[in-house]
Structure formats: C-alpha cells, structure tokens
Amino acid sequence: MTERLRRQLLVRSSRPVDLDQWPSDETFGWNKDAAKGELNKVIGEMAFIQRRLMAEATQSLLVVLQGRDASGKDGLVRHVMTGLNPAGVRVVSFKVPAGVEKDHDYLWRCHKAVPARGQVGVWNRSHYEDILVPRVKGLVAEDVWRRRYRHVRDFEQLLADEGTRVLKFYLNVSHEVQRQRLQKRIDNPESSWKHDPSDLSDREIWPLYEEAYADVLRETSRPHAPWYVVPADNKWVRDLVVARIMLDELVDMNPQLPLAEKTLKGTTVV
C-alpha cells in the first residue's frame, strides 16, 4: 500500500508540475479514527527500527518539510516524531539568515545541520527557502536563484553518497484552509504569538509562490532525494502519509545491530 502511495505522491522531474493535480483535501478513502490508530502503530514500528539505526551508526535519514504558512510543519513534527528516541532525532527550524549565517554561503548552515550517522534529522523549512523567497520577492537576480537548483541537487547527491537518505515533503494546503488556520491562530491567545505579518502579505502573492514551488519540486526531485506532495488540509491524513513513507524508507535502509564482542559470550554479571 505504501509503495502505491509513494508512486501517487512522487514528483517526477521528467514532467511539468501542476500542484492542482495533487488535491490538498485527498483522504485516500481512509477513516479518520482508524488512521489515528494506524499512526500510533507506524510510529511504534519506526521507533523499533530507529533503535537499530542508532546502534548501527553508519547511515542517517534526513526529512525535509516545506509548505505554505499554516500547512502544519510544526504539528507534523509534534505528532509523527512522538515515540521516537529523542536522543536520536534532531529537529532544525531554519529562520531568515542572521549573524554569522549571513557571512557564509547559503548552504553553510544547512550542512552543519545534517544528521549525524545513526540519527534522524528533520528540517522545518530548509535550504529551499533560499531559492523560493529570493525568487518571489526579487531579492537576487534570476541567474542567482536559478543556479541554486544545481547547487541543491549536488548537495543532496553528496549527502546520499555519504550515507544520508533524503526524503522531502511539500505539505500541500489549500488557500481557504490556510485562511481558516491563520484566522484561528490570530484569534487564539495561545497561538497568536506565532502570527507574522508576512503570513498575510504572502497570501497576496500566492500564485507566485505556487509557480516557484512547482519549479523547485520539478528541478530538484531525484531518485536519491525525492519530493512528495502531501495533502495537508486534513491533519490526520498529512501525518499518516509522512509517517508511512518514513517507515517505508527506514525499512529499506535495514539498519543492523552491531555484533557483540566474542568475549561477552558466557559473561556473568555479579
């Protein structure tokens, strides 16, 4: 079932990308209550394999999350990573470059955040912001942001060559659902602190971001670092889709426990 899901949501670089072909409200015929139960089961299976990944310490998994404001990146991290050993998970949230980050190339801070061998790394936004935002807001010349496609492809190939699996998820939320979530965020005193005025100004240029994302997905989806377009209008669908694909990737990685020292055989602890 997961293999079919991956094929359905996979971005293929050989085809033009139209985000409308991936409905943001897709449920795949799943039942909400059953899906929540399955999510718990999938997380448990991921946790079992993660222990082996940590013990093996020869490969790692990087999960990249991109999406419009209020698409659910934070919520996904909270729900899907629950149950994994926090000692083996590193979540990095990339903000606007500041301080020493501005004194280096745009990939410098990203390379520093790559998960170590044995770890699962989660990037809440990523190096892709340095293509999307400069393009949409005209911060750099076109030849600058266009050549970054090549930089990113080479960067992710390097990671793959060195033992880091890369999974990239675009959380596809509709314009209307985003409006509802942003309004709820503003109205709720417990979440209004998260509101950024740019959230509203970016809504005014939604088509420009859609076009930029479509190009980014097509230009940088490769077998060693695939993009998946995840329906994100329903949080429970979003979470289960990502969890299933992560589990499928971990199973394929097949981490092995190191062999115990031969001298341990017959050892008795007193």
Buried (B, 14 or more C-beta within 10 A) or exposed (E): EBEEBBEEBBBEBEEEBEBEEBEBBBBBEBEEEEBBEBBEEBBEBBBEBBBBBBBBBEBBBBBBBBBBBBBBBBBBBEBBBEBBEEEBBBBBBBEEBEEEBEEEEBBBBBEEBBBEBBBBBBBBBBBBBBBBBBBBEEEBEEEEBBEBBEBBBEBBBEBBEEEBBBBBBBBBBBEEBBBEBBEEBEEEEEEEEBBEEEBEEBBEEEEBBBBBBBBBBBBBBBEEBBBBBBBBBBBBBBBBBBBBBBBBBBEEBEBEEEEEEEEEEEEEEE
